[in-house]
């Protein structure tokens, strides 16, 4: 390994450690999904069951098993914790970045480190690398599959096509049939644009399809045999019905994923748009030459970026994580844009374009430095703190613009853009994580309840958010009853409710003794001790 390769790997490892692993356990699991996925993996590990996902002792068949397997391994190695629950996503994000680096080094050497670090620093990749959820496992495996497919198309080496099928199988184990559907659509449209239907026929390689079946089908068959309702719950309800109806109340406007994708590609979105514009113009004017020249990668990447965004825009149920698999295509477009423009110095972008990139890259510094105000007051302050944060962002934007207009120009794009990224991630973890933990996670509440107990007790909730219910289920490792669902425990138990719910609780429990124990002020929650029923 030469000196440059060693430096590349040191930078890759360093940035992956900082961007993906730093702060994994500094704040508790957030929302309803993170603690729920983490608890499913824990229950599977405790039951020594690698087939059926369970939650509260009951089969929970909404998602496939890849994330759970990874979390189970993390729990076994490091114990059950927030950090271990998020570790699979951080590891998968690192694999994604390494895959981008190797792909570019093999097929487009010269800018392989740029492409890898651009991908690592995209906001959507960094964010979902910190989430205990199947979104990043899907994105990583899907990315590796698409990179392998294009490598096969350009080199005709069957090993890459075999890799495509293996990684596509893993993506299917991460989140279901959406992976082969998206991959099939991208390959089909690429073949149609190239006016070469044989691309599709050559892709349907029987040994590869056997590899896919061997890797993906055993779990699907096993879980169906053990749980006859699996097909109905997973395929019909959580795939088809979720796509075609607003079954889980995640309705958003058709254009929802345009701003989501733009935010997910910060700080590179300006150059993503510039690259996409160039590719569309080139394809429109010289379609045949684009493919004959052997430089069809850009068009492939554009399809990879657009197809998931368009596909999920038609879904009646929309969540931001759905399009994470499209984001690496955007950063790879920027890498290719950089290569083209550095090879032709006359094609340097205009000053206003560079200035816009500098502003977009530096602007997130303001909310990152003021994240405590945002979490507490839901607004940016206009006082001294706001002035200082804005000043830092302006200095970074000005420095970025001057550097990119200097002698080295775009050669400094990756370096100067990563500076505000590092500032943002560092500020969010150092300044925002403690407040985020206090306001949005059930972890501190669970600790407070444990300190009040003289013995382990059942816990129930009344009038709280789902986030509180699922968070307590993970941190206490026990099912949580909900009063509204007529799940009032007959034994003595602890009850968590919003402030001022004492009268309503008294009506629900009848003549049972209720004692107020305290309050968790950051989330405006009270907790009580409820005596055993005399019935």
Buried (B, 14 or more C-beta within 10 A) or exposed (E): EEEEEEEBBEBBEEBBEBBBBBBBBBBBBBBBBBBBBBBBBBBBBEEEBEBBBBBBEEBBBBBBBBBBBBBBBBBEEEEBBBBBBBBBBBBBBBBBBBBBBBBBBBBBEEBBBBBBBBBBBBBBBBBBBBBBBBBBBBBBBBBBBBBBBBBBBBEEEEEBBBBBBBBBBBBBBBBBBBBBBBBBBBBBBBBEBBEEEEBBEBBEBEEBEEBBEEBBEEBBEBBBEEBEEBBEBBBEBBBEBBBEEBBBEBEBEEEBBEEBBBBBBBBBBBBBBBBBEBBEEBBEEEBEEBBEEEBBBBBBBBBBBBBBBEBBBEBBBBBBBBBBBBBBBBBBBBBBBBBBBBEEEEEBBEEEBBBBBBBBBBBBBBBBBBBBBBBEEEEBBEEEBBEEBBEBBBEBBBBBBEBBBEEEBBBBBBEBBBBBBEBBBBBBBBBBBBBBBBBBBBBBBBEBBEEEEEEEBBBBBBBBBBBBBBBBBBBBBBBBBBBEEEEBBEEBBBBBBBEEBEEEBEEBBEEBEBEEBEEBEBBEBBBBBBBEBEE
